[in-house]
């Protein structure tokens, strides 16, 4: 993630299995596929739209269903048992023709748990797929929008593939035919990065039948340092970025010969020499390190074959399948992104392509949204249901709000998980802007406004004394007066030492409290008022605000146009305005390191046709992601009239229908807030 007070830690949520309940069976005959991230957490209907009774003023999104009601659904659930493994994934069964029950998987579940490749489509109601089959004559599945998901009718596909399917409570139980991994062939070893440029490699995995598979991105592989023979000589640090671990997992058992072939041999023990003898010998010429084997090892665990890879920096696996023979093809290449153009719902289009900037090629994944299409709305959303403190994965937040799509939003403090920028929803400020940074505002009519935003709040006393309020519900802490409303949460805990806290109820100061130390006594926030915290030099203003004083607040935005829009998310810096690059990261108080850093980036923009685009730009082919100047140029090249940089790095997450489109969920950090896209009932 971009280095700043905006980061977060990784996190996943587990959902326990519910094995009890009604059972309904139907048989089929297929072999599924397993893909990258087992991270389709489900629609958390239990608290997605519930508002705690004690926090009435915090706005909540109500459940939004894009299509026909659930009355036509016979069974539904939020987890899948695939060959005995319980995994998150939404599904439903409906009565079909002649009383037949049809089975539907959300497309995110189908792609991620079965490894199915989605092909380009301009019709949201029909999705062509490829899975150990022909690309030129693909299978086409009917789709259905329901709740926050698009479901694919897999009934005939499953019958053809030989799957056995049954329902157990909220779990769809899928069993696929047993498969054998008959051969694993590596066609080429990658070259030593310190000698020649890295070359592509290909791994062929032969199977006796199609079977589920998944690819998972792991952590960077730390190389052990080889100590120097001279204790007085420091071992030089490697300048080559470390390899990254990837695993390919298949539902099938590999032949023992393959396991033995790819079982690493223990290196021979180095000869022991006396140190004084070593010092007498002439230093041996430095030997180039042996190239790291691409296939580290192969093992069988619980009827699954796991192939562990060590992939050099700048390369990633691109996986495809073919039939006759049934084969998994793993290409290790610098440009693994598969270009895609899929109309996912009316007014919502998923695209991913390489965008050229000079001699560099950047992989960009984005969603195009027609905000004037009936039923599509955008809203800010944030992690915690009980206030503003907290972080969660974008998947968790999007599913709690029942969003069909979304992207991470603005910055936050990684330590206390508090917002560092503007959040306004339905005309209510949740958190105020900071440092005159870039922001996007919009309304439900499909109108957008981009600019650098300041909120000017003033505390006005009965004798017309006016005191500036510098921050509203913000984790950005400076000397001055800050205000905290019930949107912050039930209580406020001091963020600096020796604050003076004023309790305001019904426009009257009712208490003055000493804040003591950071993290000290939690002060309740009145539901009919707010708290004022006087920090550092502003503490002297307490004598001018005695208990019983009547106060009011005036609030205006600069520019004033921002006040006309009910929804606002702040981030920054502002990249493009009126088709011109207006990047001024220094003016928005970003650090030099942040400005120059090459990192993964999130962005949001509007085009000349009024289309909204939310974008995720990852590492350029053979290198790192764009710096801010390059990000501005990329957005301009993509046709953006106005564009804003959002929080980036590991925060960058682009969500659609239960999955992340741009990255493995294991590499995505927890974020504070985001922008959700919702489908209203038609």
C-alpha positions in Angstrom: 0.0 0.0 0.0 1.1 3.5 -0.5 3.3 4.6 2.4 1.3 7.0 4.5 -1.1 7.0 7.5 -3.6 5.2 5.3 -2.6 1.6 5.6 -4.1 -1.4 7.1 -3.4 -5.0 8.0 -4.6 -8.1 6.1 -7.7 -9.8 7.4 -10.1 -12.5 6.5 -13.4 -13.6 8.0 -14.3 -17.2 8.4 -17.8 -18.6 8.3 -18.7 -21.8 10.1 -20.4 -24.6 8.3 -24.0 -25.4 8.9 -24.5 -29.0 8.1 -28.0 -29.4 9.3 -31.2 -28.7 7.4 -33.4 -29.8 4.6 -31.7 -31.8 1.8 -32.5 -31.9 -1.8 -30.5 -33.8 -4.3 -29.7 -33.7 -8.0 -27.0 -35.5 -9.9 -24.7 -34.3 -12.6 -21.4 -35.2 -14.1 -18.7 -32.5 -14.4 -15.4 -31.6 -13.0 -15.2 -28.1 -11.6 -12.3 -25.8 -11.2 -10.8 -24.0 -8.3 -9.4 -20.6 -8.5 -7.5 -17.9 -6.8 -9.2 -16.7 -3.7 -11.5 -18.4 -1.4 -13.0 -15.2 -0.4 -16.6 -14.9 -1.3 -18.0 -13.9 2.0 -21.7 -13.7 1.7 -24.5 -11.4 2.1 -24.5 -10.6 5.8 -28.2 -9.9 6.1 -28.1 -10.1 9.9 -26.6 -6.7 10.3 -26.3 -5.2 6.8 -29.1 -2.8 7.2 -29.7 -2.8 11.0 -29.1 0.5 12.8 -28.1 0.2 16.4 -30.8 1.8 18.5 -28.3 3.9 20.4 -26.8 5.4 17.2 -29.8 6.6 15.4 -28.1 9.4 13.6 -25.6 7.2 11.7 -27.1 6.6 8.3 -27.5 3.1 7.1 -28.2 1.6 3.7 -31.3 -0.5 3.4 -31.3 -3.8 1.6 -31.3 -3.2 -2.1 -32.4 -6.0 -4.4 -31.8 -5.6 -8.2 -34.3 -8.0 -9.5 -37.2 -10.3 -8.7 -37.9 -11.1 -5.0 -36.7 -14.2 -3.2 -40.3 -15.7 -3.2 -39.3 -17.5 -6.4 -36.3 -19.2 -4.7 -36.8 -22.7 -3.2 -33.4 -22.9 -1.4 -30.5 -20.5 -0.9 -27.4 -20.2 1.1 -24.0 -18.6 1.6 -21.5 -21.4 1.6 -20.4 -24.3 -0.7 -19.0 -27.7 0.3 -16.7 -28.6 -2.6 -15.4 -32.2 -2.3 -15.7 -31.9 1.5 -14.2 -28.4 1.9 -16.5 -25.7 3.3 -16.0 -22.5 1.4 -17.9 -19.2 1.3 -20.1 -18.7 -1.8 -23.7 -17.6 -2.5 -26.1 -19.9 -4.4 -29.8 -20.6 -4.8 -32.1 -23.2 -6.3 -35.4 -22.3 -8.1 -38.3 -24.3 -9.5 -37.9 -24.6 -13.2 -40.0 -26.1 -16.0 -41.9 -29.3 -15.3 -41.1 -29.0 -11.6 -37.4 -29.4 -12.2 -35.1 -27.6 -9.7 -32.5 -25.4 -11.2 -29.2 -24.6 -9.4 -27.6 -21.1 -9.7 -24.2 -20.0 -8.4 -23.2 -16.4 -8.1 -20.7 -15.7 -10.8 -18.0 -14.8 -8.3 -18.4 -18.2 -6.7 -18.4 -20.0 -10.0 -15.2 -18.2 -11.2 -13.3 -18.5 -8.0 -14.3 -21.9 -6.7 -14.5 -23.7 -10.1 -11.8 -21.9 -12.0 -14.1 -21.0 -14.9 -12.9 -18.4 -17.4 -15.4 -15.7 -18.3 -15.3 -14.7 -21.9 -16.3 -11.3 -23.3 -20.0 -10.5 -23.5 -22.2 -7.5 -24.4 -25.3 -9.1 -23.0 -25.5 -9.1 -19.2 -28.2 -11.9 -19.2 -25.9 -14.4 -21.0 -22.4 -15.3 -20.0 -20.1 -17.3 -22.2 -17.5 -19.4 -20.3 -14.5 -21.6 -21.0 -13.5 -24.5 -18.8 -11.5 -27.4 -20.3 -13.5 -26.5 -23.5 -13.4 -24.6 -26.8 -13.0 -20.8 -26.7 -14.5 -20.5 -30.2 -17.6 -22.4 -29.3 -18.1 -21.6 -25.7 -20.8 -22.8 -23.3 -23.2 -19.9 -22.7 -25.0 -19.7 -19.3 -28.1 -17.7 -18.5 -27.7 -15.1 -15.7 -30.1 -13.6 -13.2 -29.6 -10.5 -11.0 -30.8 -11.0 -7.4 -29.8 -9.2 -4.3 -26.2 -8.1 -4.6 -25.2 -10.8 -7.0 -25.5 -12.1 -10.5 -26.3 -15.8 -10.5 -25.5 -18.3 -13.3 -27.7 -21.2 -14.1 -25.3 -24.1 -13.9 -28.0 -26.9 -14.0 -27.1 -28.3 -17.5 -23.4 -27.5 -17.1 -23.3 -29.6 -13.9 -25.2 -32.5 -15.4 -22.8 -32.6 -18.4 -19.8 -32.4 -16.1 -21.0 -35.2 -13.8 -21.2 -33.3 -10.5 -23.3 -34.6 -7.6 -25.1 -31.7 -6.0 -27.3 -31.6 -2.8 -28.5 -29.0 -0.4 -27.8 -29.2 3.3 -29.2 -26.2 5.2 -27.4 -23.1 3.8 -24.7 -25.2 2.2 -24.6 -26.4 -1.4 -22.7 -29.7 -1.4 -20.9 -30.4 -4.7 -18.9 -33.6 -5.3 -16.9 -33.9 -8.5 -15.5 -37.1 -10.1 -12.1 -38.2 -8.8 -9.3 -37.0 -11.0 -5.6 -38.0 -11.5 -2.7 -35.7 -12.2 -0.8 -37.8 -14.8 2.1 -35.5 -15.6 3.7 -32.2 -14.8 6.1 -30.8 -17.3 8.1 -27.5 -17.1 9.1 -26.4 -20.6 11.7 -23.8 -19.6 13.5 -22.6 -16.5 13.6 -18.9 -15.9 17.0 -17.3 -16.3 19.1 -15.9 -13.5 17.9 -12.4 -13.0 21.4 -11.1 -12.1 22.8 -12.3 -15.5 20.1 -12.0 -18.2 16.5 -10.8 -18.3 13.9 -13.1 -16.9 12.3 -15.4 -19.5 8.9 -16.8 -19.6 8.3 -20.4 -18.6 5.4 -22.8 -19.1 4.1 -25.6 -16.9 1.8 -28.2 -18.3 -0.3 -30.2 -15.9 -2.0 -33.2 -17.6 -5.2 -34.7 -16.1 -7.3 -37.7 -16.9 -10.4 -35.5 -16.6 -11.3 -31.8 -15.9 -11.1 -31.0 -12.2 -11.3 -28.0 -9.9 -8.2 -25.9 -9.5 -7.2 -22.6 -7.9 -4.2 -20.3 -8.0 -3.2 -18.5 -4.8 -0.6 -15.7 -4.5 1.6 -16.0 -1.4 4.2 -13.9 0.4 7.6 -12.8 -0.9 10.2 -15.6 -0.3 13.0 -14.5 2.0 16.3 -15.9 0.8 18.7 -17.0 3.4 21.9 -15.0 3.5 25.1 -17.0 2.8 27.7 -15.9 5.4 31.0 -14.7 4.2 34.0 -16.9 4.9 35.7 -13.9 6.4 34.1 -12.9 9.7 35.3 -9.3 9.1 33.5 -9.0 5.7 29.8 -8.0 5.6 27.6 -10.0 3.4 26.2 -7.7 0.7 22.4 -7.4 0.5 20.8 -8.5 -2.7 19.5 -5.8 -5.0 17.2 -8.2 -6.8 13.6 -8.2 -5.5 12.7 -11.5 -3.9 10.7 -14.2 -5.6 7.0 -14.6 -4.6 5.3 -17.8 -3.6 2.4 -19.0 -5.7 0.5 -22.2 -5.3 -1.6 -24.1 -7.8 -4.1 -26.5 -6.1 -6.0 -29.2 -8.1 -8.7 -31.6 -6.9 -6.9 -34.7 -7.9 -4.1 -37.0 -6.8 -0.7 -36.8 -8.5 1.2 -39.9 -9.4 3.9 -40.7 -6.8 6.6 -40.5 -9.5 5.6 -36.8 -9.9 5.8 -36.1 -6.2 9.3 -37.7 -6.1 10.4 -35.8 -9.2 9.6 -32.5 -7.6 10.7 -33.2 -4.0 13.6 -30.9 -3.3 16.9 -32.7 -2.3 18.7 -31.5 0.8 21.9 -29.6 0.0 25.1 -31.2 1.0 26.6 -30.0 4.2 29.4 -27.4 3.6 33.0 -28.4 4.5 34.2 -27.1 7.8 37.5 -25.2 7.7 39.3 -23.5 10.5 38.9 -19.7 10.4 42.7 -19.0 10.5 43.1 -21.3 7.5 40.4 -19.5 5.6 42.2 -16.2 6.2 45.4 -17.6 4.7 43.7 -18.7 1.5 43.2 -16.4 -1.4 39.5 -15.4 -1.7 37.7 -17.6 -4.2 36.0 -15.9 -7.1 32.4 -15.1 -6.4 30.0 -17.6 -8.0 26.7 -16.6 -9.4 23.8 -18.0 -7.3 22.1 -20.9 -8.7 18.7 -20.0 -10.2 15.7 -20.7 -7.9 13.7 -23.7 -9.2 10.3 -22.6 -10.5 8.6 -25.6 -9.2 9.6 -25.8 -5.5 7.7 -29.0 -4.7 4.6 -31.1 -5.4 2.6 -32.8 -2.6 -0.8 -34.4 -2.1 -2.8 -33.3 0.8 -6.4 -34.5 1.4 -6.9 -35.6 -2.1 -5.6 -32.4 -3.6 -2.4 -31.9 -5.5 -0.5 -28.8 -4.5 2.2 -27.4 -6.7 4.3 -24.7 -5.0 6.0 -22.2 -7.3 8.8 -19.6 -6.7 8.1 -16.9 -9.2 10.6 -14.1 -9.9 9.7 -10.5 -9.4 8.0 -9.0 -12.5 6.4 -12.3 -13.5 3.1 -13.9 -12.5 1.1 -17.0 -13.5 -1.5 -16.9 -16.2 -3.6 -20.1 -16.1 -5.8 -21.6 -18.9 -7.3 -24.9 -19.7 -7.7 -27.1 -22.8 -9.4 -30.3 -23.6 -8.2 -33.4 -25.5 -6.0 -33.9 -23.6 -7.4 -32.3 -20.4 -4.6 -29.9 -19.4 -3.9 -27.0 -17.2 -1.5 -24.5 -18.8 0.4 -22.3 -16.4 2.3 -19.5 -18.2 4.8 -17.6 -16.1 4.9 -14.3 -17.9 5.4 -10.5 -17.3 2.0 -9.6 -18.8 -0.4 -12.1 -17.2 -3.5 -9.9 -17.3 -6.2 -11.4 -19.6 -8.0 -8.6 -21.4 -11.7 -8.6 -20.7 -14.9 -6.7 -21.6 -18.0 -8.0 -20.0 -21.4 -6.3 -19.6 -22.2 -7.5 -16.1 -25.5 -5.7 -15.4 -27.5 -3.0 -17.2 -25.3 0.1 -17.0 -22.4 -1.8 -15.4 -19.4 -3.0 -17.5 -16.3 -4.9 -16.3 -13.1 -4.2 -18.4 -9.4 -5.0 -18.1 -6.7 -4.1 -20.5 -3.1 -2.9 -20.8 -2.7 0.8 -21.1 0.5 2.0 -22.8 2.3 5.0 -21.4 5.5 5.7 -23.4 7.4 2.4 -23.4 5.6 1.1 -20.3 2.5 -1.1 -20.2 0.2 -0.9 -17.2 -2.5 -3.5 -16.4 -5.7 -1.7 -15.5 -8.9 -3.3 -14.3 -11.9 -1.1 -14.1 -15.7 -0.8 -14.0 -17.7 1.5 -16.2 -20.9 2.7 -14.6 -23.7 4.6 -16.3 -25.1 6.6 -13.4 -28.1 7.6 -15.4 -29.2 4.0 -15.9 -32.3 3.4 -13.8 -31.6 1.4 -10.7 -27.9 2.2 -10.3 -26.8 4.3 -7.4 -23.5 5.1 -5.6 -23.0 5.6 -1.9 -20.1 6.0 0.5 -19.6 3.0 2.8 -17.3 2.3 5.8 -16.1 -0.7 7.8 -17.7 -0.4 11.2 -21.5 -0.6 11.8 -21.2 1.1 15.1 -19.2 4.3 14.3 -16.2 5.5 12.4 -13.4 3.6 14.1 -12.4 0.4 12.4 -11.2 -1.3 9.2 -12.3 -4.4 7.2 -11.6 -5.9 3.8 -13.5 -4.3 1.0 -15.3 -7.6 0.4 -16.6 -7.6 4.0 -17.8 -4.0 3.8 -19.4 -4.3 0.4 -21.3 -7.4 1.4 -22.4 -5.8 4.7 -24.0 -3.0 2.7 -25.3 -5.3 -0.1 -23.3 -3.5 -2.8 -22.9 -5.2 -6.1 -19.6 -3.4 -6.8 -17.2 -1.0 -5.1 -13.7 0.4 -4.7 -11.7 1.4 -1.7 -12.0 5.1 -0.8 -10.0 7.6 1.2 -7.1 7.5 3.7 -7.0 6.5 7.3 -4.7 6.1 10.2 -3.4 2.5 10.3 -2.8 2.5 14.0 -6.1 3.8 15.4 -8.1 2.9 12.2 -9.7 6.4 12.1 -10.6 8.4 8.9 -8.3 11.0 7.4 -10.6 12.7 4.9 -14.1 13.6 3.9 -17.0 11.2 4.1 -20.5 12.6 3.5 -23.6 10.5 2.8 -27.1 11.5 2.2 -26.2 15.2 3.0 -24.8 14.2 6.5 -21.1 14.7 7.2 -19.6 11.6 8.7 -16.0 12.9 8.6 -14.7 16.2 7.5 -12.0 16.9 4.9 -8.3 17.7 5.7 -5.5 19.7 4.1 -7.6 21.0 1.2 -7.2 17.6 -0.5 -9.0 16.3 -3.6 -12.5 14.9 -3.3 -15.4 13.7 -5.5 -19.0 14.6 -4.9 -22.2 13.3 -6.6 -25.9 13.1 -6.5 -28.4 10.4 -7.5 -29.1 12.1 -10.8 -25.7 11.1 -12.2 -24.0 14.5 -11.7 -20.4 14.6 -10.3 -18.1 17.3 -9.0 -14.3 17.1 -8.5 -12.2 19.6 -6.7 -10.0 20.3 -3.6 -12.3 20.5 -0.6 -12.3 22.4 2.6 -15.1 22.4 5.3 -15.3 25.6 7.2 -17.2 25.2 10.5 -17.5 28.0 13.0 -18.7 27.9 16.6 -20.8 31.0 17.4 -21.6 32.0 20.9 -24.6 34.0 22.2 -22.5 37.2 22.2 -21.5 36.5 18.6 -18.0 35.3 19.4 -16.8 33.1 16.5 -14.3 30.3 17.0 -13.1 28.1 14.1 -13.7 24.4 14.3 -10.8 22.8 12.3 -11.8 19.2 12.2 -15.0 17.1 12.2 -15.0 13.5 13.3 -11.4 13.2 12.1 -8.4 11.1 13.0 -6.2 13.9 11.9 -5.0 15.6 15.1 -3.7 19.1 15.3 -3.8 22.0 17.7 -7.3 23.7 17.7 -10.9 22.8 18.1 -12.4 19.5 16.8 -16.0 18.3 16.8 -17.3 14.8 17.4 -20.9 13.9 16.6 -22.8 10.6 17.2 -21.6 9.5 13.8 -18.2 9.0 15.5 -19.7 6.3 17.8 -21.1 6.0 21.3 -18.1 7.6 23.0 -15.0 9.7 22.3 -11.6 8.8 23.8 -8.9 11.5 23.9 -6.5 11.5 20.9 -4.0 13.9 22.6 -2.9 14.7 26.1 -4.6 17.3 28.2 -7.6 18.0 26.0 -10.5 19.9 27.4 -13.8 18.4 26.3 -17.0 20.4 26.1 -20.3 18.5 26.0 -23.0 20.3 23.9 -26.6 19.2 24.1 -29.5 21.0 22.4 -27.2 23.9 21.4 -26.0 24.4 25.0 -22.7 23.6 26.7 -23.7 21.3 29.6 -20.3 20.0 30.8 -16.6 20.8 30.7 -14.3 17.7 31.2 -10.6 17.3 31.4 -9.3 14.8 28.8 -6.3 13.6 30.8 -4.0 11.3 28.8 -4.3 9.8 25.3 -6.6 6.8 25.4 -7.9 7.8 28.8 -11.5 8.1 29.9 -14.1 7.5 27.2 -16.6 10.4 27.1 -20.2 9.6 25.9 -21.3 11.5 22.9 -24.8 12.9 23.4 -27.4 11.8 20.8 -28.9 15.3 20.8 -25.6 17.1 20.4 -21.8 16.7 20.1 -18.5 17.1 21.8 -15.9 19.8 21.3 -12.3 19.0 22.0 -10.0 21.9 22.7 -6.4 20.8 22.0 -3.0 22.5 22.8 -3.3 26.3 22.4 -7.1 26.1 21.9 -7.5 25.0 25.5 -7.5 28.6 26.6 -10.8 29.1 24.8 -12.5 27.0 27.5 -12.8 30.1 29.8 -14.9 31.8 27.0 -17.3 28.8 26.8 -18.7 28.3 30.4 -21.3 25.7 31.2 -24.7 27.0 30.2 -23.5 29.0 27.2 -25.7 28.8 24.1 -23.8 28.0 20.9 -24.6 27.4 17.3 -22.5 26.2 14.3 -22.3 27.6 10.8 -20.9 25.2 8.1 -19.9 26.0 4.5 -17.7 24.2 2.0 -15.0 25.7 -0.2 -15.7 25.6 -3.1 -19.3 26.2 -2.4 -20.4 23.8 -5.1 -19.5 20.9 -2.9 -22.4 21.7 -0.6 -24.9 21.0 -3.4 -24.0 17.3 -3.4 -25.3 14.8 -0.8 -22.4 12.2 -1.3 -18.7 13.0 -0.9 -15.5 11.0 -0.6 -12.2 12.7 0.0 -8.8 11.2 -0.9 -6.3 12.9 -3.2 -4.5 14.2 -4.9 -6.7 15.6 -7.6 -5.4 14.3 -10.9 -7.4 15.7 -13.8 -9.9 18.5 -14.2 -11.6 19.5 -17.4 -9.3 17.1 -19.3 -6.2 18.8 -18.0 -3.7 17.3 -15.5 -3.9 19.4 -12.4 -1.8 17.3 -10.1 -0.4 19.3 -7.1 0.5 16.8 -4.5 2.7 19.2 -2.7 -0.2 21.7 -2.4 -2.3 18.9 -0.9 0.4 18.3 1.7 1.5 14.8 0.5 5.1 13.9 1.3 7.9 13.8 -1.2 8.2 10.0 -0.7 4.5 9.5 -1.3 4.7 11.6 -4.5 7.6 9.7 -6.0 6.7 6.2 -4.9 5.8 3.7 -7.6 2.9 1.8 -6.3 -0.4 0.2 -7.2 -3.1 2.9 -7.5 -6.9 3.3 -7.2 -8.7 6.0 -9.1 -12.2 7.3 -9.9 -13.1 9.5 -12.8 -15.8 10.6 -15.2 -15.7 10.6 -19.0 -17.0 12.9 -21.7 -20.1 10.7 -22.1 -20.9 11.0 -18.3 -19.7 7.5 -17.6 -18.1 6.9 -14.2 -15.0 4.7 -14.1 -13.5 3.2 -10.9 -10.0 1.9 -11.7 -7.2 -0.3 -10.3 -3.8 0.1 -11.9 -1.2 -2.5 -10.9 2.6 -3.0 -11.5 3.8 -2.2 -15.0 5.2 -5.0 -17.1 8.6 -5.8 -15.6 8.5 -3.2 -12.9 6.5 -1.4 -10.2 3.3 0.6 -10.3 2.8 4.2 -11.5 3.9 7.2 -9.5 1.3 10.0 -9.1 2.3 11.8 -12.3 2.1 8.6 -14.3 -1.3 7.8 -12.7 -2.6 11.2 -13.8 -1.4 10.5 -17.4 -2.9 7.1 -17.4 -6.3 8.4 -16.3 -6.1 11.1 -19.0 -5.2 8.5 -21.6 -8.3 6.4 -20.6 -10.5 9.4 -21.5 -11.1 10.9 -18.0 -12.4 14.4 -18.0 -12.1 14.7 -14.2 -10.1 12.2 -12.1 -9.2 11.7 -8.4 -6.5 9.4 -6.9 -7.8 7.2 -4.1 -5.9 5.3 -1.4 -3.6 2.9 -3.0 -1.0 0.2 -2.5 -2.3 -2.8 -0.7 -5.6 -0.8 -0.1 -6.4 -1.0 -3.8 -9.4 -3.3 -4.1 -11.9 -3.5 -6.9 -15.0 -5.5 -6.0 -17.8 -7.0 -8.1 -20.4 -9.6 -7.2 -18.6 -11.2 -4.3 -15.0 -11.1 -5.5 -12.0 -8.9 -6.1 -11.4 -8.4 -9.8 -7.9 -7.0 -9.6 -6.0 -9.1 -7.1 -6.0 -12.1 -4.8 -7.8 -11.2 -1.6 -4.8 -12.6 0.3 -2.8 -9.6 -0.8 -5.5 -6.9 -0.2 -5.4 -4.9 3.1 -8.2 -3.9 5.3 -9.5 -0.5 4.5 -11.6 2.1 6.3 -14.1 3.3 3.7 -15.1 2.8 0.1 -17.6 3.7 -2.6 -20.3 1.2 -3.2 -22.4 0.7 -6.3 -26.0 -0.5 -5.8 -28.7 -2.0 -7.9 -32.2 -0.9 -6.9 -35.3 -3.0 -7.4 -36.9 -2.6 -10.9 
